[in-house]
Amino acid sequence: MAVLERWHVGPWTTRGTRPGEPFEPGRKRTPDELNFDVIGLARILGRRLSGREELQVRLWQNELRSTHTRLCGVHALQDPDNAALLAETAQEALAWLKERAPEGYEFVLTDAVYLRPLTDLTAAVVTVDAVLQLTAERGDAFPADRLAAAHVKQSQAGEWFAGDAISNWSGPYPTAEEAADAVKAARVELTNQLTEAGHADLAATATRWPDVRVVS
């Protein structure tokens, strides 16, 4: 079973209202619309459906989102049993996503589908994102934070940068190895900064951080 090769921490769907909350037209999905988004996300990422399941998705789409310009946050399925089937199918899609989460991360569904780092410091793999989350919860932040958690990616021009899914924080570099070296240097700096600030338990996880991810 393959895990996702391209990924980012944070929300993967538009945010929605929770069951029982008032709708926020134009800003947040209704619960039914959010459940439909979960199913759609899994399909985009490669989840295959049977012909009957595809037909059911089309029927939900016609009722919830018949056009791309239709205002979100106001539409709900009229049949409660149909809405329950949609919610159940969304949970099946979420389970499929969870099985493909990168090591050290998990997919959760709250007001959106989020990819979050696991914060178990005893785990065999502890991600830099998890360390930064725990650091923030303790009220600290460090200069090396962003670059230490970066991955390496290639631009259309063939140059290499260190950053996240949206921004570049270091580069360009002529090779992926040089970009990865910049991230590794930031990780060393972060480890030292954690130790100096009294977070020795977090610094000690550095030997279990995953390799720098390279996305071409």
N, C-alpha and C positions, 0 to 999 in steps of 0.2 A: 504494500500500500504506500503510495507516494505522499510525501508531505508537500506543503506549498513551498515553492522556491522564491516567489516574490511576495513579500508581506511587509506589513507595518504595524506598529503598536497603535491602538486607538480604535475609533469607530470604523466599521466597514459598511454600515447602512445609514440611511437617514434616520434621525431620532424620531421616536413616536411617543404618544401618550400611553400610559399604563392603563390596564383595565380598571374602570371606575373613575379615572381622571377626566376632567372636562376636555373636549377636543380643542385643538389650537389650529384652526384652519389656516392653511398656507405656511405653517411653521413646522408642525409635527404630524407624522402619520397617525391615523387611528390604529387601534390594536390590530384590526383585520388587515389594514394596509401594511403595517409593520411585519406581520406574519407572512404576508405575500412577498415582502422584500427579502425575508430570510430564505424563502424557497428560491427566489430569483438569484440571490447571491450564490447559493450552492450550485445552481444550474450554470451560472457564469464560470464558476471555478471547476466545472467538469462533472458534476453529478448527473448521471443518466436517469431518465424516467421512462417508464413504459408508455406505450401509446395511450392507454387509458388515463394514466397520470398526466400526460401532456394535455389531453383534452380537458381534464378537470382544471388544470392551471389556466387554460384559455378561458374557461367559463368564469373562474374567479377574476381574471383580468378584465373581462367584459363588464363585470359588475362593479369592480373597484377602480379600474383605471382604463377606461375604454379608449382614451386618447392621451397622448403625452402631455397635452396642455391642460388636462383636467386638474382642477384645484385639489391638492391633497389635504388630508386632515378632516374630511367631512363624510367620507364614504364608509359604510359598514354593510356586511352581508345581511340580507333580510331574514334568512332562515337560520335560526339558532343552531340547528344540527349541522348545517353547512359551515357555519362559523367554527363550530367545534372540530369539524373535520379539517378545516384550514389550520387551526391551531395545532392539531395533532401532526399534520404533515409538516408544519414549520419546525416542530420539535424533532422530527425525523431528519430534516435537513440540517438542523443544528448539530445533531449527533454526528452526522457525516462530516461536518466542518470540524468538530472537536477531534475526530480521529486523525485529522490532517494538520493539526496545529504544530508549528515547529517545536522542537524540544525545548522545554523550559518556559513554554507559554500555554495559554488556554483560551478558547473562545467561550464567551459568556453572552447571554441575551438579557439585557435589562431594558433600558429605553432605546437600545440599538444593539446590534451585534458588535462586540468589542473583542479585540485580541489584547490580552493582558499578560504580563509576566507573572510566573509563579514565584512566590516569595519564601519558599521553604529553603532556609539556608543550609539544611542538612542534605539537600538533594545532590545527586551525582553531577547535575548540570545546574549552575546558577547563572542567569543571564545578567549582563551589565544593566539592562533595563530594570531588573528586579532590585539590584543594588541601589540604583538611582531612586526608585520608588520608595524604598525603605529609608534612604537618606532624607528624602523630602518629608516623609512622615515624621522624622525626628527633627525637622526644622532646619536642615542644612542643605546647601548646594555648593558646588565647587567649579572652578574654572574649566576643568577638564571634562565635565559632565557630558556635554553634547558630542564632542568628537570621540570620546571613549565608547559611546554607544552607537557610533555611526557604522554604516556598511559602505562598501565600495561599489560604485556604479560607473558605467561607461556612457559618455555623451554620444550624440549622433555624429559628432566630429571625430570620435575615436579617442578623446581624452578621458582621463580617469579622475573621479572626484570621491571625496569622503563626505557622507551626509546621510539624510534620511529620504523618505519617499517624496518629499517636497523640496527640501533645501539642500544646497551644497555648503559645507562648512570648511572644507580644505581642498585645495587643488587649483588648477588642474595639474595632473601628473602624467608623464609619458607612459607609465606602466601601472598595472593593477597592483603589482608588488610594492611600488613606492607609495601608492595611496594607502595600502594596507599597513605599511610601516608607520605612516603618520597616525593611524588609529591605534596601533600597538603602543606607540610612544605616549599617546594620550592616556591609554590604560595604565601604563606605569605611573604617570603623573597622578592619575586618579587614586591609584592604590596608596601612593605616598600621602596624598591629601587626606584620604580617609583615615590613615593611621595617625597622622598628626592631629586630626580633629577628634580623636578618641573613638573612632568606629573600627576598632581592630577586628571585630567579628565580620564586618562587611569586607574589609581589606583581605581577610584570610580566604575569601571565596575566589580570589583572582586566579588561583590555579585550576579552578573549575569553570571559568568563563569559556563560552564557545569560541571557536576560531572566528576571525573577522570574516563576515559574509561578503562574497563578491558576486555582484549581479551584472552580467554582460548583456 
